[in-house]
Amino acid sequence: MTEEDVKQRILDAAEALLDEGLTPERITVRRITERAGVGTGSINYHFKSKDDLLHEVVNGKIGAMGTDWLMRFAQPEGDPRQRLKQMLLEIGAVVIQYPQYTRMFVRHELLQGEMNAPRMILPVLRDIVGPEMDDLHLRLLAFQLVVPMQYAFLREDAMRTYLGLGPLSDTELVDCVEILFDNLLPERSES
């Protein structure tokens, strides 16, 4: 077995454990290596730590979706307000579908990331607000749109309690995105 095969077996084992609903805290190095059929030193050799391994698994899963969103929603076709709403809704749907991945992804993005989520929506947001808004205000607006969603993804239970909601459903997600979006980006009236 090549080193690349060992690395892939470790990635596959960690992904399978996450897919089974185990939290990162319950996924141990021993569980991963037993599932992969490799020695425990292989994780440190290939990934430096269990956290780095899990981060790579999550980035692979969520990163591919992010690239797809960027390609689809950055196109200057159609109403930019609707494109951005649709983008936020699709991101929310992924969170509902893959909560174990998105919690890890958001935690890393908030604590160690490069503000990629707000950056991702900047081009579409620029299409909405136009050239009259300076870059500082645009970046703060992107931050205001993204951070409440990130917090909700990271602490869905606390956010549901705060908002008085039950388990987050597609309908409630649409309502929350609409309210957030309309509060921060109200329709401009034509004068």
Secondary structure by P-SEA (a helix, b strand, c coil): ccaaaaaaaaaaaaaaaaaaccccccccaaaaaaaacccccccccccccaaaaaaaaaaaaaaaaaaaaaaaaacccccaaaaaaaaaaaaaaaaaacaaaaaaaaaaaaccccaaaaaaaaaaaaaaacccccaaaaaaaaaaacaaaaaaaacaaaaaaaaccccccaaaaaaaaaaaaaaaccccccc
